[in-house]
Amino acid sequence: MHCPFCRHSDSRVIDSRTSDDGLSIRRRRQCPECGGRFTTSETASLNVIKRSGVIEPFSREKVMSGVRKACQGRPVTEADLAMLAQTVEESVRQTGASQIDTNEIGLAILGPLRELDEIAYLRFASVYQAFDSLEDFETAIGKLRADHAR
Ligand SMILES: [Zn+2]
C-alpha cells in the first residue's frame, strides 16, 4: 500500500476495524517515511460458482434481479430488494467462505424473502426448489401456516 503523501512503498497498520455493515475491514495506516496517516478499506473477495461451472464475483444486483421476478405484482419496493440483497450478502459472507455456489445463495435468499413477502417466497421457492406438483406447493404452504399458528 503506497503512502498517498510521499508515495513510499510501505506502510504500517496502526488500527483495524470491521465496518458497520461487517462487509469490509478499515485499516488505519501510518507511513514510516513521512509519518502521514491514511485509511484503507478492504473487502474480501466472494465468488459464485454457477451451475455451468463458471466462476464470477458475487453481485447484489444479480440477487435482486433473481428475486425481482418472483416479486412481480407484489408490494415489494426496490429498496426492499436492495435490503434483501444486502442481508443475503452478509449471511453468505458470515460463513467465511470465499467461494459459494448458486445453490447456497438460493438458500440464503429464502429466509429473508419469506419475511418480505410470502407469495414471492412461494414463487421463488417453486423455481429454486423445482416444485413439480401441487403437493409441493401444499407442503410449502402448510409450513407457512404452521409457522403462523405458532
Ligand atoms: Zn509517506
Residues whose N, C-alpha, C, O or C-beta is under 5 A from the ligand:
A	BS01	ZN	C3 F5 C6 R7 H8 C31 E33 C34 G35 G36
